[in-house]
Amino acid sequence: MKTKILILLLSGWVGVVFGQKKDTIGGDEIAKVYKYHIKKVYSNYDPKHVVQPKTLSKNLTTIYQSIIPNSQPFNDNTSSFSYVQTDDNQKIAISTAYQFSDVSKTFLNIGISAEGKNGIFNIYSSKSWSNNTALTVGVSRGFWGSQPYTVGKIKEIKLDEKRKLFKDSLQAMIQYTALLRQNFLKDSLKWYQDKLDDINNTLLNEEIIDLKLESKINMYTKRINFFEKKINDYKILDNLVKNEKVNDYVTDKFSEFDLRYEVFHGYNIVWWQITSKLLNNTYTFKDNNNSEKISNINVFHANINASVMWNNLTKNTANYLTGGISGFRGSFLSDPSLRGITPLINSGGEIINDGVLIGDVEKLKKPLWQYSFNIYGASFFAFKKHLGLSLSGMYNNAFKSEIAENYKENYTISLGPIFKMQGEDNWAKATFGISAGYDNLPPKAKAKDYFAIKAYIGVPFNVFQKKDKK
């Protein structure tokens, strides 16, 4: 019986001693862990991957923020201010894009916009019969991106040789730090701290000060800083191993190295985006018989849009293309082909324009479901990619409804010059454009009645941020 009890106690003691997790890891083991991860990260480089994904992601983030204004009324896909002016319509928007993390390709888009109809600069003026404010929330994500490079450039700057040297030096420094005897460092630190304490006591108790003490104080202080740094460097390496963060640490180091060298000459990137817009539309009507009598009616509208965007920069051109589809919950007055009108309300509660019946006020808040397809492209090819052409097209229609029997499908097509101010590395600082064409032209209608000239400007917010040179 005593023998069994002794065996059980011995087994429990062994379990306690060898079953506990180590609080410290030996320097040899730390050095081996880092050597493995350095070799692993370094081996990922090949002719198709000349930089770390994190390095490419940082570049692509800047590219994302440089997207030029598109044909839609709101610049949902970037952090910017934009303004669009046509002959009877004005749109102004402020938006921002929030990146979920430094390496994430997913962005949260939030913005506000305002729109007014009739005249110039008449957003929320007494001359505007239709105004709206909108909140836009969306998500966009880059699902494919690349930056071209040339083998000749890599050979010219001897990138492979420099990266090999960096890998060897990083491994050597980590091994040096990990293999230093920590007990010796701690004992040395304590010795110099005690010496500095002795000097402090001497200075407190002696009236005549030895001038040689100054050099000793400086020397002891430097040695204390040196040993403290070496001990702290070891703790950092040790903690990264314990927390299984060594691969992230090594990847960051190689990413920092990659950022020192410019090996790319452009980009290719494709994004998808889904946005939803909530609008409060205010209609203002004058009485047909009494122009002093004014009625304001608020109507809720909503929109959802899905689109794909392509950005491309080459040695000679900068290109942008987007295509999308959207659904819109509006009213019978949301018909975009209703151009240049000033609707009035008659005594029977009917909305008319030039004696033509448009609809009934009581039905204004009933939803009219509409849909559209759009495409927009721009290419900068002249004057060092400052000047180019833009082309846009859109198709609008609505599902059949008794409240909008006169709704006409319509088309938009426009073409015009576009000018871009550029910052460093060809990123857009501001974009100005003028386009001419047919805006919301119904079939069989007189084209000249729907001819429009549009002017717009877009300014990314990162223009006002100081560029990080690190």
PyMOL commands that set and color helices and strands:
alter all, ss='L'
color gray80, all
select helices_A, chain A and resi 2-19+27-43+53-64+151-156+159-179+182-205+213-242+246-258+332-334+361-363+402-404+424-426+447-450+461-464
alter helices_A, ss='H'
color red, helices_A
select strands_A, chain A and resi 80-85+89-99+106-117+130-146+267-287+294-313+318-330+344-345+350-353+356-360+368-382+387-398+410-422+428-441+451-460
alter strands_A, ss='S'
color yellow, strands_A
deselect
rebuild
show_as cartoon
